[in-house]
Amino acid sequence: MFTHVMIGSNDLERARVFYDATFAALGGQPGEMDTRGRLIYDYEDGRLMITKPINGQAATSANGGTIGIAAASPDHVLAWHRAGTEHGGNAVESPPAERPNGAFVAYLRDPDGNKLTARSKPTE
């Protein structure tokens, strides 16, 4: 459904450290900076793009917003969560856990306060 998600950051190098670590934990590649100064992560069929706001104002996180990232397994979710907390992210919500529907889920806030979740599909 979505081609990409764009979020703002006040410090792209700090964001790069966090997102490079969390995407590596999921089996992804480090981000690349495009010619417009945006940090881009290609993952599966979509992109996560991080940029300084073009209006020159400070980047802020979305109150009530969450960006969900697909993970291949519960082990990937745990690795993502660990990499995020070790690279400037903050744990939020409850600890990583299996949900009643069988999905395994973890939540973090990135260094700019954006709320993220990694989720693996329910086991069969």
Protein Blocks (a to p, Z undefined) as FASTA:
>chain_A
ZZbdcdddfblklmmmmmmmmmmmnopacddddfkopacddehjbccdddddfklpacdd
dehiacddddfbfklmmmmmmmmmmnopacehjdddddfkopacdddddfkopacddddd
ddZZ
